[in-house]
């Protein structure tokens, strides 16, 4: 995980506070993760997560309070790095067609009883 910030930008002030007060504790809790802090002159603060599957995620930390930064870091630590797949495009297939047929049959039976003279 790479933390990048600017020493002079005011948008990095909370990030600098986070690094000085919280980063060591996060590093101790996650000994399996490598933490790198880099200066990034004249740029907004970001945190980059690099994953085993050769993917990375970058989160801009501009304007976040210390607790917001902590939540974003936890989000990267808990993430697998897998690409997010939209659910609405997935095709849903039924495993049991019989249940649908029975429901349609019951609906037809109800319709038959409500409409008199349907079977003349």
LINQUIPE-V584053 format. One line per field, one symbol per residue. psi: psi as a letter, one per 40 degrees, with the letter a starting at -180 (. if undefined). burial: + if it has 24 or more other ideal C-beta (glycine too) atoms within 12 Angstrom, else -. A space follows every 10 residues. Layout:
# LINQUIPE-V584053
psi = ???
burial = ???
This chain:
# LINQUIPE-V584053
psi = hhhhihddhd eedddddddd dddddddddg eehhhhhiig hfiihihhhh idffiihhhh eheiiddddd dddddddeie eihhhhdeei hhhhegdddd dddddddddd ddddhiedf.
burial = +++++----- ++++++-++- -++--+---- --+-+-+--+ ---++++++- ------+-+- ++-+----++ -++--++-+- ---------- ---------- ---------- ----------
